Amino acid sequence: MRESSVCPQILIRPWRESAARIVEELFPVTPATRWDDLLDLRGLLLHGSDWSAVLDRFQICRHQLEEDHYLPFYRLRRLLSAHLRLEHADESGRHSLAQLLRSRRSAIRKPSGSGRPLRLVEQV
């Protein structure tokens, strides 16, 4: 593992680098008008600590680009669901991260201070 030049105290884990490489593969085949969102996603994957923001940015990019680039988003979904988990998910397993990421019209929001489960919110 190597240290981040942006946040020296945060080590970049190998799965984060793999996720960033998947995003980088999209640049040559994506219109330049979508690059800002991809750059934001890449930066959050490498250096982010707010996973709700990462997942929200992932869903934005996915909504815009997945129809033409299904495989990279499938790979990102698999990486995220393998390396992140919902801390306040119910014990029945009904709301696993993998299931939430498979839903195309969803966003994941932070729970309120009451400690309730993470909620899935439909985008309007």
N, C-alpha and C positions, 0 to 999 in steps of 0.2 A: 504494500500500500504506500501511496505517496501523499504528502501533505498538500492541502489546497493553498494556492497562493493568495486567495481571497480571504479565507478564514484559516489561519495556520493551526488553530486548535482542533479543526475538524478534519479527520482523515477521510480521503475519498475511497470508498470501498469498491472492490472490483465490479460488483453488480451495477453500481452507479455509472462507472465508466462504460460498461457494456450498454446500458440504456442510452447514454449520451451518444455512443457510436451509432446506435440504431437511428436516433434523431438526425445525426449528421448525414446518414445515407439518404435522407429525404430531401436535402437541399438541392442536389442537381436535378431532381425530377419534380420539384415543387415551384409554382410561380413565386417570384420575388415578393409579391404582395403578402404572402403567408410566412415569410422568413422571420418577422418579428416575433410571432407566436412560437415558432420553432426555436428561436434563440432563447426566448423566455423559458420554454420547457426544458431545453438543454441545461441552462444555467441552474434552474431549480433542481433538476435531477442530480447535478454534480454537487451543488453547494447548499441546497435548500434544507431547512429543518422543519418547515411548516408543511406537513404532508397533505393537508387539506388543500393548500394552494397548489401543490404539485399535481394532485389528482384533478383539481378543477382545470388547471392549464392543460393537462393531458386530455380531458374531455373536450375542451375547446378545440384543440388541434385535431383530435379524432373526428369531431363533428364536421370539421371543414375538409379533411383530407382522406378519411378512411375509405370512402367509396372508390377512390382511385389507387389507394396504397394500403390495402387490407393487411398484407403480411407484416409490415413493420409495426403496425398498431397491435396486431395479434401478439407479436413478440414482446412488445412493451407491456401489454396487459399481463402476459405470463410472468415477466420479470417483476412487475409491481406486486402482483398477487403472491408471488413466491417470497418476496422480501419485506413486505409490509403486512400489517394486520390491523384489524379494528380492535381497539382497546376496550371499548364498551359495548361490544356486540352481545346480543343475547346468547344465552348458553345453548339454545336449541340449534345454533348454527344456521338459522334461516337467513341471516344477513352477513354472509361471508364476503370478504373483499373481492374474491374472484367473481361471485355472482353480481355484485354491484358494478364491477368493471365490464361485465358482459352486457349490461344494459346501456344502450346507446344514448338514451334521452335522460340521463341521470347526472346529478352532481352530488358530491359528498360534502356535507357541511359539518363543522365542529359542533360537538354537543354543547348545550348550555352548561352553566356552572353546577347544575343540579346532578350531574353524573349520569344523566339518562343516556340510552344507547345513541350512537351516531345515527343520523337520519338520512334517508335518501330523498332528495328533493328534485321533482321534475323541472326541467327547464321549460320556460314558456316561450 
